[in-house]
């Protein structure tokens, strides 16, 4: 692991001049002096900022692309690769949409959706409360302030139930308990909390501490562990060996995150099943075979303790996400394409992996994947959420990926100092992070 850290740091520090000036300081945070240890992980703040921009941009691309097919294919026969580029998507204005990449270009604005807007809320809660770890009251106050209490509020299943429990006076983690929330196992935490991994670079132990209550806002047991799996992957992404191919990086990250999930859980058995099917399949383009086997094995019957309830279950969408991750082989476009065609709640896995791969390759890498388009970097949180300031009053939308990423850097400054016991060197524009790459296993 130490070799991985050193190689990653070398790549960051040798490229730090590419992305311009140092990132500003958080004016509401004290930056104490710090003496680095030889074992510290050293990460460039400006490079990380560019990677966060890649996270937000690619997550939006993947989210809106996946929405074209969301909920269309819940049972066999499913889409295959041949459906890409055809008008077989969700109906809009009475006609089926084209299944293709959704790319918002300069002059237009990315709209918020539930795969990005709750993460936006959580970043705001951390920022406005000047904290690294949220309380149940902070979550409740933030949700009630920024989410409409009546439809259309862009919430579904467990998120929707959690909101109404908060309106009635409950706060996390009570909002995720089965006796209060019958939808505790229906996907929502996976799509709202992975950013906490990026808030704790190279420290999955801290990421799990920070994400615990946000995950337990809506998820319990296997759904909780599935959400933690994604958090761990995002936390370790900054310390993955940058000399590996993106395919090798995502496979390593997935294997590390698997350590979090109890062996006895259906989530662990589902991971092992999908990975085994991928590894023994000699035709890596034939992802449909594994998806179809996943469908046969885990819908209509109870195997490995998983009882399929709906097309937006945490379980079936976890399995589908692994199909797109493994067969996508680290390629942003291929991963999004497979995720969009895989079936079920197809915008959720695509958004998660779009964000992760977007972080790994950075904003520049995302833009290079779509060389014929000049992609917008503006964002409209006001499409789905309320009571946020307009941070771009002279531009369309109300925020930008650049500004969102700067606030994310300030969140991490506080995390490094307060939760990790590390240091921030504003002159060198780096974090010094005490190393602890261990992934603690959850209790069954």
C-alpha positions in Angstrom: 0.0 0.0 0.0 2.9 2.4 0.8 4.1 2.0 -2.8 0.7 2.9 -4.1 0.7 6.1 -2.0 4.1 7.2 -3.1 3.4 6.7 -6.8 0.1 8.6 -6.5 1.7 11.5 -4.7 4.5 11.7 -7.3 1.9 11.9 -10.1 0.0 14.6 -8.2 2.9 16.7 -7.3 4.5 16.6 -10.8 1.3 17.8 -12.4 0.2 20.4 -9.8 1.3 23.3 -11.9 -1.0 22.3 -14.7 -4.2 23.3 -12.9 -3.2 26.9 -12.0 -3.1 28.7 -8.7 -3.5 27.4 -5.2 -7.0 26.9 -3.9 -8.1 29.5 -1.4 -8.3 29.0 2.3 -11.6 28.5 4.3 -11.9 31.8 6.1 -13.9 30.2 8.9 -11.3 27.5 9.7 -8.1 27.8 11.7 -5.1 26.2 9.9 -2.6 25.2 12.7 1.0 24.5 11.9 1.8 20.8 11.2 5.0 18.8 11.0 4.6 16.1 8.3 5.5 12.5 9.1 7.4 10.4 6.5 4.4 8.0 6.3 1.9 10.8 5.6 -0.1 10.7 2.3 0.6 14.0 0.5 -2.2 15.2 -1.9 -2.3 18.4 -4.0 -5.4 20.4 -3.2 -5.5 22.0 -6.7 -5.3 18.6 -8.4 -8.0 17.3 -6.2 -10.1 20.3 -7.1 -9.8 19.3 -10.8 -10.8 15.8 -9.9 -13.8 17.0 -8.0 -14.9 18.9 -11.0 -14.6 15.7 -13.0 -16.7 13.9 -10.4 -19.6 16.4 -10.6 -19.4 16.7 -14.4 -19.3 12.9 -15.1 -21.9 12.2 -12.5 -24.3 14.6 -14.2 -23.6 13.1 -17.7 -24.2 9.6 -16.3 -27.2 10.5 -14.3 -29.1 12.2 -17.2 -28.0 9.5 -19.6 -29.3 6.8 -17.3 -32.6 8.6 -16.9 -33.4 7.9 -20.5 -33.9 4.2 -19.6 -34.8 4.4 -15.9 -37.5 1.8 -15.0 -38.2 0.8 -18.6 -36.8 -2.7 -18.4 -37.7 -4.2 -15.1 -38.1 -7.8 -16.4 -36.8 -9.8 -19.3 -36.4 -9.3 -22.2 -33.9 -6.6 -21.3 -31.9 -4.2 -23.5 -28.8 -5.3 -25.2 -26.0 -3.3 -26.8 -28.0 -3.1 -30.0 -30.5 -0.8 -28.2 -28.0 2.0 -27.9 -28.7 4.7 -30.4 -32.4 3.6 -30.8 -35.6 5.2 -29.7 -36.5 2.7 -27.0 -36.0 4.9 -23.9 -38.5 6.3 -21.5 -41.4 8.1 -23.1 -41.4 11.9 -23.1 -44.2 14.0 -24.5 -45.8 10.8 -25.7 -42.8 9.5 -27.6 -39.9 7.2 -26.6 -36.5 9.0 -26.1 -33.3 8.1 -27.9 -30.9 6.0 -25.8 -27.7 8.0 -26.1 -25.4 10.1 -24.1 -27.0 13.2 -22.7 -24.5 16.1 -22.9 -25.3 19.6 -21.8 -23.2 22.1 -23.7 -21.9 25.5 -22.9 -24.8 28.0 -23.0 -27.0 25.6 -21.1 -27.1 24.3 -17.5 -27.1 20.9 -15.9 -30.2 20.3 -13.9 -30.1 18.8 -10.4 -31.6 15.4 -9.9 -31.8 13.1 -6.9 -28.5 11.4 -7.8 -26.6 14.7 -7.2 -28.8 17.0 -5.2 -28.8 15.2 -1.8 -25.0 15.1 -2.0 -25.2 18.8 -2.7 -27.3 19.2 0.5 -24.8 17.2 2.6 -21.9 19.3 1.4 -23.9 22.4 2.3 -24.7 21.0 5.8 -21.0 20.3 6.5 -20.0 23.7 5.1 -22.6 25.9 6.9 -22.3 24.1 10.2 -18.5 24.2 10.1 -18.3 20.5 11.0 -16.8 17.3 9.7 -19.4 15.0 11.1 -23.1 15.7 10.9 -25.6 15.0 13.6 -29.1 13.7 13.1 -30.5 17.1 14.0 -28.2 18.8 11.3 -29.5 16.3 8.7 -33.1 16.8 9.7 -32.7 20.6 9.7 -31.0 20.5 6.3 -33.6 18.2 4.7 -36.5 20.2 6.0 -35.0 23.5 4.8 -33.9 22.4 1.3 -36.5 19.8 0.3 -40.1 20.7 -0.5 -42.5 19.0 1.9 -45.1 18.3 -0.8 -44.9 16.8 -4.3 -43.2 17.4 -6.7 -40.2 17.1 -4.4 -38.1 14.7 -6.4 -37.9 12.1 -3.6 -38.9 8.4 -3.8 -39.3 5.3 -1.6 -36.9 5.4 1.4 -35.9 9.1 0.9 -39.6 10.1 0.7 -40.5 8.2 3.8 -37.5 9.5 5.7 -38.6 13.1 4.8 -42.1 12.6 6.2 -40.6 10.9 9.3 -38.5 14.1 9.8 -41.6 16.2 9.4 -43.2 14.2 12.1 -40.2 14.8 14.4 -37.9 11.9 13.9 -34.2 12.2 13.0 -31.6 9.8 11.7 -30.8 7.0 12.5 -34.4 6.4 13.5 -35.6 7.3 10.0 -33.9 4.2 8.6 -35.3 1.6 11.1 -37.6 -1.0 9.6 -40.3 -0.3 12.2 -40.5 3.3 11.0 -39.4 3.0 7.4 -40.5 0.0 5.4 -38.4 1.1 2.4 -35.1 0.9 4.3 -33.7 -1.5 1.7 -34.7 0.4 -1.4 -31.6 2.0 -2.9 -31.7 5.6 -1.8 -28.5 5.9 0.4 -26.3 4.5 -2.4 -27.1 7.5 -4.6 -26.8 10.2 -1.9 -23.7 9.4 0.2 -20.8 8.3 -2.0 -19.4 11.9 -1.9 -18.4 11.3 1.8 -15.7 9.0 0.5 -14.2 11.9 -1.4 -14.4 14.1 1.7 -12.0 11.7 3.5 -9.3 11.0 0.9 -7.2 7.9 1.6 -9.0 7.3 4.9 -11.9 4.9 4.7 -12.2 4.8 8.5 -12.9 8.5 8.6 -15.2 8.3 5.5 -17.3 5.6 7.2 -17.6 7.7 10.4 -18.7 10.8 8.4 -21.2 8.9 6.2 -22.7 6.8 9.0 -25.7 9.0 9.9 -26.3 10.2 6.3 -26.5 6.5 5.2 -28.6 5.6 8.2 -31.0 8.4 7.2 -32.6 5.9 4.8 -30.7 2.6 4.8 -30.3 -0.3 7.2 -28.4 -3.6 7.1 -27.6 -4.8 3.6 -28.6 -1.5 2.0 -26.4 0.2 4.5 -23.4 -2.0 3.7 -24.0 -1.5 0.0 -23.9 2.3 0.5 -20.7 1.9 2.6 -19.2 -0.1 -0.2 -19.4 2.9 -2.6 -18.2 5.3 0.1 -15.1 3.1 0.7 -14.3 3.0 -3.1 -14.5 6.8 -3.3 -12.4 7.2 -0.2 -9.6 5.0 -1.5 -9.7 6.5 -5.0 -7.2 9.2 -4.2 -4.7 6.6 -3.0 -5.0 4.1 -5.8 -1.9 3.5 -7.9 -2.1 6.1 -10.6 0.3 4.1 -12.8 -2.4 1.4 -13.2 -4.9 1.5 -16.0 -8.3 2.9 -15.0 -9.7 -0.7 -15.4 -7.1 -2.0 -12.9 -7.8 0.9 -10.6 -11.6 0.3 -10.4 -11.1 -3.4 -9.9 -8.6 -2.8 -7.0 -11.0 -0.3 -5.4 -13.9 -2.7 -5.7 -11.9 -5.5 -4.1 -10.8 -3.2 -1.2 -14.4 -2.1 -0.6 -15.6 -5.7 -0.6 -13.7 -6.0 2.7 -16.3 -3.8 4.4 -19.3 -6.1 3.7 -19.9 -9.0 6.1 -19.4 -12.3 4.5 -22.7 -13.6 5.7 -24.7 -10.8 4.0 -26.5 -11.1 0.7 -24.5 -8.1 -0.5 -21.2 -9.9 -0.1 -22.5 -13.0 -1.9 -24.0 -10.9 -4.7 -20.6 -9.2 -5.2 -18.8 -12.6 -5.3 -21.3 -14.0 -7.7 -21.1 -11.1 -10.2 -17.3 -10.9 -10.1 -17.0 -14.7 -10.6 -19.3 -14.6 -13.6 -17.3 -11.7 -15.0 -13.9 -13.4 -14.5 -15.0 -16.7 -16.1 -16.7 -15.0 -19.1 -14.1 -15.0 -21.9 -16.1 -12.5 -23.9 -15.8 -9.2 -22.0 -18.2 -7.6 -24.4 -21.0 -10.0 -23.5 -22.1 -8.2 -20.3 -25.7 -9.2 -21.1 -25.0 -12.8 -20.1 -24.1 -11.8 -16.6 -27.0 -9.4 -16.3 -29.4 -12.0 -17.5 -28.0 -14.6 -15.0 -28.3 -11.9 -12.3 -31.9 -11.4 -13.2 -32.7 -15.2 -13.2 -30.8 -15.8 -9.9 -32.1 -12.9 -7.9 -35.6 -12.0 -9.0 -38.6 -14.3 -8.6 -36.7 -16.4 -6.0 -34.8 -15.9 -2.8 -31.1 -16.9 -3.0 -28.3 -16.0 -0.6 -30.8 -14.2 1.6 -31.9 -11.6 -0.9 -35.6 -11.3 -1.3 -36.3 -9.1 -4.4 -39.2 -6.7 -3.8 -39.0 -4.1 -6.6 -36.9 -2.7 -9.5 -35.5 0.0 -7.2 -34.2 -2.4 -4.5 -30.8 -1.7 -3.2 -29.9 -5.3 -3.9 -30.8 -5.7 -7.6 -29.3 -2.3 -8.4 -26.1 -3.2 -6.6 -25.8 -6.3 -8.7 -26.5 -4.3 -11.9 -24.0 -1.7 -10.9 -21.3 -4.3 -10.5 -22.1 -5.6 -14.0 -21.5 -2.2 -15.5 -18.4 -1.6 -13.4 -16.6 -4.8 -14.2 -17.6 -5.0 -17.9 -17.1 -1.2 -18.3 -13.4 -1.9 -17.5 -12.8 1.6 -16.3 -13.9 3.3 -19.5 -16.2 6.1 -18.7 -18.4 5.9 -21.8 -18.6 2.1 -21.8 -19.5 2.0 -18.1 -22.3 4.6 -18.6 -23.6 2.8 -21.6 -23.7 -0.6 -20.0 -25.3 0.9 -16.8 -27.9 2.6 -18.9 -28.8 -0.6 -20.7 -28.6 -2.9 -17.8 -32.2 -2.4 -16.6 -34.0 -1.6 -13.4 -33.2 1.8 -11.8 -30.6 2.5 -14.4 -29.7 6.1 -13.6 -28.4 5.3 -10.1 -25.5 2.9 -10.9 -24.6 5.0 -13.9 -24.4 8.2 -11.8 -22.3 6.5 -9.1 -19.8 5.1 -11.5 -19.8 8.2 -13.7 -18.8 10.2 -10.6 -16.1 7.8 -9.5 -14.5 7.4 -12.9 -14.9 11.1 -13.5 -12.9 11.7 -10.3 -10.2 9.2 -11.3 -9.6 10.8 -14.7 -10.4 14.4 -13.7 -12.4 17.1 -15.5 -9.9 17.1 -18.4 -10.3 13.3 -18.8 -14.1 13.6 -18.9 -13.9 16.4 -21.5 -11.5 14.3 -23.6 -14.0 11.4 -23.6 -16.4 13.7 -25.5 -14.1 15.7 -27.7 -16.8 16.9 -30.1 -18.7 18.7 -27.3 -17.9 21.8 -25.2 -19.5 20.7 -22.0 -21.3 23.0 -19.6 -19.9 23.4 -16.1 -23.0 25.2 -14.7 -25.5 23.6 -12.4 -29.0 24.4 -11.3 -29.7 23.1 -7.8 -33.0 25.1 -7.9 -34.5 22.5 -10.3 -35.1 20.1 -7.4 -34.1 21.8 -4.1 -35.0 25.1 -2.4 -33.5 27.8 -0.3 -30.0 27.8 -1.7 -28.3 31.1 -2.7 -27.6 31.9 -6.3 -23.8 31.6 -6.5 -23.6 32.6 -10.2 -25.8 35.7 -10.4 -24.2 36.7 -13.7 -24.6 33.3 -15.3 -27.4 30.9 -15.9 -28.1 28.3 -13.3 -27.2 29.0 -9.7 -23.9 27.3 -9.1 -20.9 25.8 -11.0 -18.8 22.7 -10.7 -15.8 24.9 -10.0 -17.4 26.6 -7.0 -18.9 23.4 -5.8 -15.5 21.8 -5.8 -13.9 24.7 -4.0 -16.4 24.3 -1.2 -15.6 20.6 -1.2 -11.9 21.4 -0.8 -12.7 23.5 2.3 -14.8 20.6 3.7 -11.7 18.4 3.3 -9.4 20.9 4.9 -11.5 20.7 8.1 -11.7 16.9 7.9 -7.9 16.6 7.5 -7.3 18.8 10.5 -10.1 17.8 12.8 -10.8 14.1 12.0 -7.5 12.9 10.7 -5.1 14.9 12.8 -3.2 15.9 9.7 -2.2 19.2 8.2 -2.9 21.6 5.4 0.0 23.6 3.9 -1.6 26.5 2.1 1.6 27.7 0.6 2.5 24.3 -1.0 -1.3 23.7 -1.5 -1.2 20.2 -0.1 -2.8 18.0 2.5 -0.7 15.8 4.8 -2.9 12.9 5.7 -1.7 10.4 8.4 -1.9 7.0 6.7 -4.5 4.4 7.6 -5.8 2.6 4.6 -7.5 -0.2 6.6 -11.1 -0.9 5.7 -12.9 -1.9 8.9 -15.4 -4.7 8.4 -19.0 -4.1 9.4 -20.6 -6.3 12.0 -23.2 -8.7 10.8 
